[in-house]
């Protein structure tokens, strides 16, 4: 279903002159770029943490005995400070985006749930909001940035999504909490 939603988004963005790529259902660089143009009002700047996150697209775990130093770097933005790319790192990625990407204090916590009370309440469709999701297991959570909502689906830009930094499309019904950083 997510490929269909991405194709529908690409078609809508193309009609507005915001997407010049192929209608292929893949959330590649042109689609990611079109998300900000589509979901942000004309003169609104992309939040710094979202620009940072877009630049991290494609970072992925290295299987075996080696570690991806970039993912280990994300972990340095939490008190847990894991030294492995095999450790859950969605919260480390969001913390790194806030601190390194925008100079905003994060939660310093490796748990996704640490963002439950972070910042101020927001809506999933707010570009750049921090969104918590329930997972299939129910006992675990996932955290990522919102890149927009389209036809009942949220485009989430995050880390540790299929072991990499990417954009995934999931039903908005999976959202459990949505927060926005306090920007000074």
N, C-alpha and C positions, 0 to 999 in steps of 0.2 A: 504494500500500500504506500510506503514512503516514496518509492520511485514515482508513483502516479502523482502524489502531492507535489513532489519536486518538479515534475513536468508541467503540472498546472501552474505552479509559481513561475517557472521559466517563461511560459507562454504569456502570463499576465504581465510580467516584468518586460518582456520583449515588446508587447503592445504599448507600453509606456516609454519605450526607448531606453530602458535601463539595463537591458541584457542583450548582448550581441553574440552569445554563444549558441551552440546547438541545443535543441530541446531533447535532452538525453536522459533526464531523471537522475543525474549525478550532481552531488553538491561539491563541484570543483571550484577553483578560484574565481571564475566569472560569476558563478551562481552566488558564492559568498559575497562578492563585491556588490552584486545586485541587491542582496538582502538589506544592506545599510541604506542604499539609495531608495529602495522601495518603502522601508519601514520608518525612516527618519524624515521629518519635515524638511523641506528644501534647504533651509539655512542652518539646520542643526548639525553640529560637528559630531563625528563619531567619538564616543567616549574613549579615552586613552587606553583603558583596559581592553576594549574590544579591538582596537587597532593592534595592540600587542598580541591578543589571542589569535587574530587573523594571521599575523606573521608567524605564529607557531604551528600553523596547519601542517600536518604531515609528520610531526615528531612522533616517533613510535618506539615501543619497547624493542629491545634486542633479545632474542631468545637465546638461551644457553647461559654460559658463565659470565658473559660480558653485560655491562649495564649501559644504558644510554645516559651519558653525562648530563644531558639537558633535563631529563626527568629527575635525576638525582638532584639537580639544581632546583627544580620546583619544590622538592621536599625540604630544601633549606629554608623555605618560607613558613615552615610549621615547627613547632617545638619537638615533634616526633623525629624530624630530621632523618628519615629512612635513607639508606645507602643503596637501595635496590630499585630497579624499575619494575619489579614484580609485585611490589607492595601497592595497594590501592592508592591512586594518586589524583583523583578528581579534585579533592579539596586542596591539595598542594598546588595544582594548576591554577585554580581560582585565586588562591592566596597570592601566588606569584604574579598573576595578572594585575591584581589590585596594587600590590606593593611595587613590583619592578616596572609594571606597565604604566601605572598612574600615580605612584607615590602616595597611595591611600593605605591606611592601616587595614590589614585583613584580620582574620580571626586567630592566626597563628596556631591553628588546630588542624590536624590531619583528618578529622571526621567531617563528613558532609553535613551532618546535623548541626555542626557548629555555626552554620549560617542561618539557622532557624530564627534567631533574634537579631541578626546583623542588620545594620543600617536602618532603613525605614521601609514600611510595607510598600509593595509595588504590585503591578499586574504583569502576568506572563508576556503580554504583548509589548511591554515597555522594552525597547531595544537596549541591551546592556544590563538588564536586571539579572540578579542572581537567583536561579531557580533550583529548588530541591524537588527531586522526583522519587516516587516509590519505585522499587524494582520488582522483578518477578518473584523474588524470594519473600518480599514483604518486610523482612527484618532489616534489610539494608537500604541505604539511601544513596542517591547520586546527586551531585551538584554540578551545574554548568551555567553558562551565560545564555540569555535569550537573544536570539538574532531575529525574532519576530514570530508572530502567529498568523497562520494562513489556513482558512477552511477547517478550523478545529484542531490543527496540528501546530506544534511548536518546533521551530528550528533551534536546536540547542548546539551551541559551540562550546566544546569542552574537551578535557583531557581524560584519558583512561576510558574512552568510548571505543570498544573493540580494540583496546590496547594502543590507541593513538589519539592524537589531537585531530578532531574532525567536526563536521556538522552532521548531526543526526536529526531525523524528523520523527517525532513521537506524538501520540495523542495528548492534548492539553489535559485530559482527565488524569494523567499520571503525575501532574504537578501537585505537590503537597504544600509548598510555601514559596513565596516570591518576595524578594527584598531588593532594595536599591541602595548602593553605597551613599554615604553622606559625603558629598564633595564640597570642600571648603575653598 
